[in-house]
Amino acid sequence: MKGFSYLKGVSTLALDRGICTGCRICTEVCPHNLFYVAGGKAEILDTDLCMECGACALNCPAKAITVDAGVGCASGMINEWLASFNIGKKSRTGCC
Amino acid sequence: MAGFISWYPSKTDLKIPVISSQISCQDTVGSWKARWDFGRMSYIVPPGLYALGSPDENSHVVVTANYKMTYDLVRKALAGRDLWLLVLETYGINVWCAAGKGTFGTGELVRRVGAVRLSEIVTHRELILPLFGAAGVKGIEILRRCGFKVRFSTIRIEDLPEFLDRGKASGNVRELTFTAYERVILTPIELQTALRKAGPFLPLLFLAAGFFNGSFSLHHAVLALLAYFAAVISGAFISPLLLPWLPSPAFSIKGGVTGLVIGSFFSYLAGVVSPPLFAATTLMIAAFSSFLMLNFTGSTPYTSRSGVKKEMRWALPAQALCLVTGFITILIWRFL
């Protein structure tokens, strides 16, 4: 995504090339186009650009991709944290 | 129901609404109300199957969320086409957030395909989903459970017609953007949330600042409220607008930097001459601005959960420290 990047070295995105079948589904679902296939196996362009949406891991038939998926939303996390102490509206534990 | 024209002359006993692609004034007003968070959580259309134009058994099936603004944008973008719109129950949440929560998900899609008896309405077995839906929908699971092949299409709704025509997404159709307009359009909800959450505390701030020197001073009371509004404008509007040009990838620092500039301006315009008081006011405005900008992470299409968690760990204590330091400085200045 041109002109935008978030904190480096934190992404949990990982690919096990050993079990990747090169089916290319990851290249179709990643909104940041972070995957490409070379030599019959997927490769990650730059893990720092991953927003951990989890589309790749969810749709990978070989389960070769793992990521701690979730929405990167501070207010959502604060609400979840408050809800764990029974503070705030329980019905709106997310950001939206 | 918005856009309803008639009932589709279905061969089955299912009632399928035929909908228009015309967006009325009421729809536009509704969208702006939702953007300003008036009734946003109940801005919904019923889930189910809708007919746009005069679709038949060979027409595309486009899947979307039941947030009314999403439904309106989809039917508007697909004007002049004959196709089926399968609206999932996402409880009034847009595709991206609903996919993250799992409501725009595999289970709901399988259930909805079954509930509307889609296999009796179309002869093909293909569903077209927004690309952002891939975070909640497992394509191979849909094929296995209900026999429909999922095709993830485009990020933006306005690119969908080209996808339908060409049968695939071109390079730039798959490229995410976050333009100034795309950022600004998200700020009303940030402004509204900031003001609403602070609502109960504003009268307290008004009174505390008013009686700060013993007898009530309207001037001080109003200035305190204006300081809060300056922080809100800084963190919930100016910082998102200037996002790519502000220093550091961390949102709290971006918001803090804007807050320092806006806070200094405010303190100067408000006639704060004492250096400790000037610094304290500026610091508190910067801390609020930083916190509000940190919250904007949820509105961007590139921040990650791990990144936000990491940033929150140091940013929240730092913001609290700045607020407390500012507050104590003001107290010391007042009583010494």
Chai-1 contact restraints between the chains, C-beta under 6 A:
chainA,res_idxA,chainB,res_idxB,connection_type,confidence,min_distance_angstrom,max_distance_angstrom,comment,restraint_id
A,M1,B,L176,contact,1.0,0.0,6.0,A-B,restraint_1
A,M1,B,Y302,contact,1.0,0.0,6.0,A-B,restraint_2
A,G3,B,P244,contact,1.0,0.0,6.0,A-B,restraint_3
A,F4,B,F178,contact,1.0,0.0,6.0,A-B,restraint_4
A,F4,B,Y302,contact,1.0,0.0,6.0,A-B,restraint_5
A,S5,B,P249,contact,1.0,0.0,6.0,A-B,restraint_6
A,Y6,B,P249,contact,1.0,0.0,6.0,A-B,restraint_7
A,Y6,B,Y302,contact,1.0,0.0,6.0,A-B,restraint_8
A,Y6,B,T303,contact,1.0,0.0,6.0,A-B,restraint_9
A,Y6,B,G307,contact,1.0,0.0,6.0,A-B,restraint_10
A,L7,B,P249,contact,1.0,0.0,6.0,A-B,restraint_11
A,L7,B,G307,contact,1.0,0.0,6.0,A-B,restraint_12
A,V10,B,S306,contact,1.0,0.0,6.0,A-B,restraint_13
A,V10,B,G307,contact,1.0,0.0,6.0,A-B,restraint_14
A,V10,B,K310,contact,1.0,0.0,6.0,A-B,restraint_15
A,S11,B,S304,contact,1.0,0.0,6.0,A-B,restraint_16
A,T12,B,S306,contact,1.0,0.0,6.0,A-B,restraint_17
A,E28,B,F152,contact,1.0,0.0,6.0,A-B,restraint_18
A,V29,B,A134,contact,1.0,0.0,6.0,A-B,restraint_19
A,V29,B,F152,contact,1.0,0.0,6.0,A-B,restraint_20
A,P31,B,L131,contact,1.0,0.0,6.0,A-B,restraint_21
A,P31,B,I155,contact,1.0,0.0,6.0,A-B,restraint_22
A,P31,B,L176,contact,1.0,0.0,6.0,A-B,restraint_23
A,N33,B,R174,contact,1.0,0.0,6.0,A-B,restraint_24
A,M51,B,Y302,contact,1.0,0.0,6.0,A-B,restraint_25
A,M51,B,S304,contact,1.0,0.0,6.0,A-B,restraint_26
A,E52,B,S304,contact,1.0,0.0,6.0,A-B,restraint_27
A,E52,B,R305,contact,1.0,0.0,6.0,A-B,restraint_28
A,C53,B,A135,contact,1.0,0.0,6.0,A-B,restraint_29
A,G54,B,A135,contact,1.0,0.0,6.0,A-B,restraint_30
A,A55,B,A134,contact,1.0,0.0,6.0,A-B,restraint_31
A,A55,B,A135,contact,1.0,0.0,6.0,A-B,restraint_32
A,L58,B,K138,contact,1.0,0.0,6.0,A-B,restraint_33
A,N59,B,A134,contact,1.0,0.0,6.0,A-B,restraint_34
A,N59,B,K138,contact,1.0,0.0,6.0,A-B,restraint_35
A,N59,B,G139,contact,1.0,0.0,6.0,A-B,restraint_36
A,P61,B,I140,contact,1.0,0.0,6.0,A-B,restraint_37
A,G70,B,R305,contact,1.0,0.0,6.0,A-B,restraint_38
A,V71,B,G100,contact,1.0,0.0,6.0,A-B,restraint_39
A,G72,B,T297,contact,1.0,0.0,6.0,A-B,restraint_40
A,G72,B,T303,contact,1.0,0.0,6.0,A-B,restraint_41
A,G72,B,S304,contact,1.0,0.0,6.0,A-B,restraint_42
A,G72,B,R305,contact,1.0,0.0,6.0,A-B,restraint_43
A,G72,B,V308,contact,1.0,0.0,6.0,A-B,restraint_44
A,C73,B,G298,contact,1.0,0.0,6.0,A-B,restraint_45
A,A74,B,L294,contact,1.0,0.0,6.0,A-B,restraint_46
A,A74,B,N295,contact,1.0,0.0,6.0,A-B,restraint_47
A,A74,B,T297,contact,1.0,0.0,6.0,A-B,restraint_48
A,A74,B,V308,contact,1.0,0.0,6.0,A-B,restraint_49
A,A74,B,M312,contact,1.0,0.0,6.0,A-B,restraint_50
A,S75,B,N295,contact,1.0,0.0,6.0,A-B,restraint_51
A,S75,B,G298,contact,1.0,0.0,6.0,A-B,restraint_52
A,G76,B,G298,contact,1.0,0.0,6.0,A-B,restraint_53
A,C95,B,G298,contact,1.0,0.0,6.0,A-B,restraint_54
A,C96,B,C97,contact,1.0,0.0,6.0,A-B,restraint_55
